Amino acid sequence: MNRQRGKPVWRMFFALTLAILMILLSGCTSGRKEEEPGAGDYYVWYLESSGAELTRKRFHTDADTTEKVAADLLEQMFAVQEDGGMQPVFQDGVSVSSASMEKGVLSVDFNKRYNSMDPSREVLCRVALAKTLTAVEGIDYVLVSCDGQPLQDRSGNAVGAFSASDFVDSITNVNSYERVTLKLYFANSDGTQLVQEERDAVHNTGTSQARLVVDQLLAGSENGNGDVLPRDLKVLNVTVTNGTCYVNLDSAFLNSTLNAADYIPVYALVNSLTELKTVTKVQIMVGGSADVTYHSISFAEPFTRNDEYVQK
């Protein structure tokens, strides 16, 4: 009688032990670091089922050229997912009319339907395009047009080429970013004066506008004006304290050359940053030190705005 009663007890014990082991194994598996993509593997970004966030899915292609890889990835961005947990970021009716590559810029022309998207949805489209396509070697920027015309923001300004880094801190949530209008300064045709450009930019709400200004200066003019910073320059840090913006640049800046006077890169930074309400002075540093000289200009003291160099 006792032995018969013992059988269900041991069965229950065994089942309980097995359940605990399964839970522990499941926890170990979910805690593992996601495996990096292999050769031919890329992440394609989609809209999560809620419609407010982006999510990604791994995709493999055997394409052997940059253009073919880009074409495969673009095609996948429109693919309907069977699991229903994600959907194409583009609204119904949007399609790609053409795509071409030139000097690291992938130009994608969409049909007119692209322009009819809600502005918030359209920004997520650009984020998804940038994060998907600039992961391909050889593609540094994406340039969007609609029915052959440059994509414009709500103010009627051309959006221009963009990369994943333009969407600071990897924006993937429709509620985590804001659109701001910046006043930036670039070089005129002979590199002796500064020319103001207004630009709408999107950035993460947790990231300073001062860093956004510097990143946009690095991206270059959208109106054909001259560069004021080397495109490959590394920005180590940008912070604002008590009205002074500290811009810490890589040491390669000191040896950089531009088709502009020595004061142009300095006051492009200073005048662009002091357009922000929070900045009155700019301290430029190189490798963490202000005890440096750029060509003939000392960085020992903070700079204040100088409109003398702005083209009238």
C-alpha positions in Angstrom: 0.0 0.0 0.0 2.8 2.5 0.9 4.7 1.6 -2.3 1.7 2.3 -4.4 1.3 5.7 -2.8 4.9 6.5 -3.4 4.7 6.3 -7.2 2.7 9.4 -7.8 4.9 11.3 -5.3 8.0 10.5 -7.3 6.3 11.3 -10.6 5.3 14.7 -9.2 8.9 15.3 -8.0 10.4 14.3 -11.3 7.9 16.6 -13.2 8.7 19.5 -10.9 12.4 19.0 -11.3 12.1 18.9 -15.0 10.0 22.1 -15.1 12.6 23.9 -13.0 15.4 22.8 -15.3 13.5 24.0 -18.4 13.0 27.4 -16.8 16.6 27.7 -15.9 17.7 26.6 -19.4 15.3 29.1 -20.9 16.7 31.9 -18.8 20.3 31.0 -19.9 19.3 31.0 -23.5 17.5 34.4 -23.4 20.5 36.0 -21.7 22.9 35.1 -24.4 24.4 37.8 -26.5 22.8 38.0 -30.0 25.1 36.4 -32.6 26.7 38.9 -35.0 25.7 38.6 -38.6 27.9 36.4 -40.8 29.0 37.0 -44.4 26.1 38.0 -46.5 23.9 38.6 -43.4 22.2 41.9 -42.9 19.5 43.3 -40.6 16.4 44.6 -42.3 14.3 47.1 -40.3 10.6 46.9 -40.2 7.7 48.6 -38.3 6.8 46.7 -35.1 3.1 45.6 -34.8 2.2 48.6 -32.6 3.1 50.9 -35.5 5.2 53.2 -33.2 8.6 51.5 -33.1 11.1 49.8 -35.4 12.3 46.3 -35.1 14.7 44.2 -37.2 15.1 40.8 -38.8 18.1 39.1 -40.1 18.3 38.5 -43.9 20.8 36.7 -46.0 21.8 37.5 -49.6 24.3 35.9 -51.9 24.5 39.1 -54.0 28.1 40.0 -54.8 28.0 43.8 -55.5 26.9 46.8 -53.5 24.2 47.6 -55.9 22.7 44.1 -55.9 22.9 43.8 -52.1 21.1 47.2 -51.8 18.4 46.0 -54.3 17.8 42.8 -52.3 17.6 44.7 -49.0 15.1 47.3 -50.5 13.0 44.4 -51.8 13.0 42.8 -48.3 11.9 46.1 -46.7 8.6 45.8 -48.6 8.2 42.0 -47.8 5.1 41.1 -45.7 6.2 39.0 -42.7 4.4 35.8 -42.0 4.5 36.0 -38.2 2.5 39.2 -38.1 4.9 40.7 -35.4 6.3 43.2 -37.9 5.2 45.0 -41.0 6.9 47.0 -43.8 7.7 50.5 -42.7 6.3 51.9 -45.9 2.6 52.6 -46.2 0.5 50.7 -48.9 1.0 52.0 -52.3 4.6 53.2 -51.8 7.1 51.7 -54.3 10.6 52.2 -55.5 10.9 53.7 -59.0 14.7 53.5 -59.3 17.9 53.2 -57.3 21.5 54.2 -58.2 24.9 54.5 -56.6 27.5 57.2 -56.9 30.5 58.0 -54.6 29.0 56.3 -51.6 25.5 57.7 -51.9 22.6 55.4 -52.7 19.9 57.4 -54.4 16.4 55.9 -54.1 13.5 57.4 -56.0 10.0 56.5 -54.7 6.7 57.1 -56.4 4.4 60.0 -55.4 2.7 57.9 -52.7 5.8 58.3 -50.5 5.0 62.0 -50.0 1.5 61.3 -48.7 2.7 59.5 -45.6 2.2 61.0 -42.1 5.4 63.0 -41.2 6.2 60.8 -38.2 5.8 57.7 -40.2 8.0 59.2 -42.9 10.8 59.9 -40.4 10.7 56.3 -39.3 11.0 55.3 -43.0 14.2 57.3 -43.3 15.6 55.7 -40.1 14.8 52.2 -41.4 16.4 53.1 -44.8 19.5 54.4 -43.2 20.0 51.6 -40.7 19.3 48.9 -43.3 21.2 50.3 -46.2 24.3 52.1 -44.7 25.3 48.8 -43.1 26.3 47.7 -46.6 30.0 48.3 -47.3 30.3 51.1 -49.8 27.0 52.9 -48.9 27.7 55.9 -46.6 24.5 57.9 -47.3 21.0 57.5 -48.6 19.3 60.1 -50.7 15.6 60.0 -51.2 13.5 61.5 -53.9 9.9 61.2 -54.9 8.8 61.0 -58.5 12.2 62.4 -59.5 12.0 65.4 -57.1 14.1 65.9 -54.0 12.5 64.9 -50.7 11.4 68.0 -48.8 10.7 68.6 -45.1 7.6 70.4 -43.9 9.3 73.8 -44.4 9.9 73.0 -48.0 13.7 72.5 -47.6 15.5 69.6 -49.3 16.2 66.8 -46.8 19.4 65.8 -48.6 21.5 62.7 -48.1 21.4 61.1 -44.6 23.1 58.2 -42.8 22.3 56.2 -39.6 24.4 58.6 -37.6 22.1 61.5 -38.5 19.4 59.9 -36.3 21.3 60.4 -33.1 21.3 57.5 -30.6 19.6 55.1 -33.0 16.0 56.5 -33.0 13.6 53.7 -33.3 10.5 55.0 -31.5 8.1 57.5 -33.0 7.8 59.3 -29.6 11.5 59.5 -28.8 12.7 62.1 -31.2 12.0 65.7 -32.1 12.4 67.9 -35.2 14.4 71.1 -34.8 15.4 73.9 -37.1 19.2 74.7 -37.0 21.1 77.7 -38.3 24.4 76.4 -39.7 27.3 78.2 -41.3 29.3 76.9 -44.3 32.0 78.4 -46.5 31.3 80.6 -49.5 32.8 79.8 -52.9 36.2 81.3 -52.2 36.4 80.1 -48.6 36.7 83.6 -47.1 33.2 84.1 -45.7 30.5 82.1 -43.9 27.1 81.5 -45.5 24.1 80.7 -43.3 21.9 77.7 -44.0 18.7 76.7 -42.2 18.2 73.0 -41.8 15.5 70.8 -40.2 17.0 67.9 -38.4 15.6 65.0 -36.3 17.4 64.0 -33.1 16.8 61.9 -30.0 15.3 63.9 -27.2 18.0 62.6 -24.8 20.9 64.0 -27.0 22.0 67.7 -26.9 21.3 70.0 -29.8 24.9 71.2 -29.6 26.1 67.7 -30.6 23.6 67.7 -33.4 24.9 71.0 -34.7 28.5 69.7 -34.9 27.3 66.5 -36.6 25.4 68.5 -39.2 28.4 70.7 -39.9 30.4 67.5 -40.5 27.7 66.3 -42.9 28.3 69.3 -45.1 26.2 71.8 -46.9 23.0 70.9 -48.6 23.0 74.1 -50.8 26.4 73.6 -52.5 28.4 75.7 -50.1 31.9 74.6 -49.0 32.9 72.3 -46.2 34.0 73.8 -42.9 35.1 70.6 -41.2 36.9 67.5 -42.7 34.3 64.8 -43.5 36.4 62.2 -41.7 37.0 64.2 -38.6 36.2 62.4 -35.3 34.3 64.4 -32.6 35.3 63.1 -29.2 32.7 64.9 -27.1 30.4 67.9 -27.1 29.1 69.3 -23.8 27.5 72.6 -22.6 28.2 74.0 -19.1 27.1 77.4 -17.9 26.7 78.8 -21.4 30.0 77.5 -22.7 30.0 74.7 -25.3 33.1 72.5 -25.1 33.9 70.8 -28.5 36.6 68.1 -28.2 38.0 67.1 -31.6 40.4 64.4 -32.6 44.1 65.4 -33.0 43.9 64.9 -36.7 42.0 68.2 -36.9 45.3 70.1 -36.5 46.7 68.7 -39.7 43.6 68.9 -41.7 43.4 71.2 -44.8 40.3 72.8 -46.3 39.8 75.2 -49.2 39.1 77.9 -46.8 40.8 80.5 -44.6 42.0 79.4 -41.1 39.2 81.2 -39.3 36.4 79.6 -41.3 36.2 76.2 -39.5 36.6 77.9 -36.2 33.8 80.4 -36.6 31.6 78.0 -38.5 31.6 76.1 -35.2 31.3 79.1 -33.0 28.6 81.0 -35.0 26.5 77.8 -35.5 26.6 76.8 -31.9 25.9 80.3 -30.5 22.7 80.2 -32.6 21.4 77.9 -29.8 19.9 79.7 -26.8 22.0 77.7 -24.4 25.4 78.7 -25.8 27.2 82.0 -25.5 30.8 80.9 -25.9 32.6 77.9 -27.5 35.8 76.3 -26.2 37.4 74.2 -28.9 39.7 71.5 -27.7 41.9 68.9 -29.4 42.5 65.6 -27.7 41.1 67.1 -24.5 43.4 70.1 -24.4 42.8 73.8 -25.2 46.6 74.5 -25.2 46.8 74.0 -29.0 47.1 76.2 -32.1 45.2 75.5 -35.3 47.4 77.0 -38.0 47.6 80.6 -36.7 44.7 80.5 -34.3 45.1 79.7 -30.6 42.4 77.7 -28.8 43.6 78.8 -25.3 40.5 80.9 -24.6 36.8 80.4 -25.5 35.5 82.0 -28.6 32.5 84.4 -28.9 30.4 84.9 -31.9 31.8 87.0 -34.7 29.4 88.1 -37.5 32.2 89.9 -39.3 32.9 86.7 -41.2 29.3 86.2 -42.2 28.6 87.0 -45.9 26.0 89.8 -46.1 
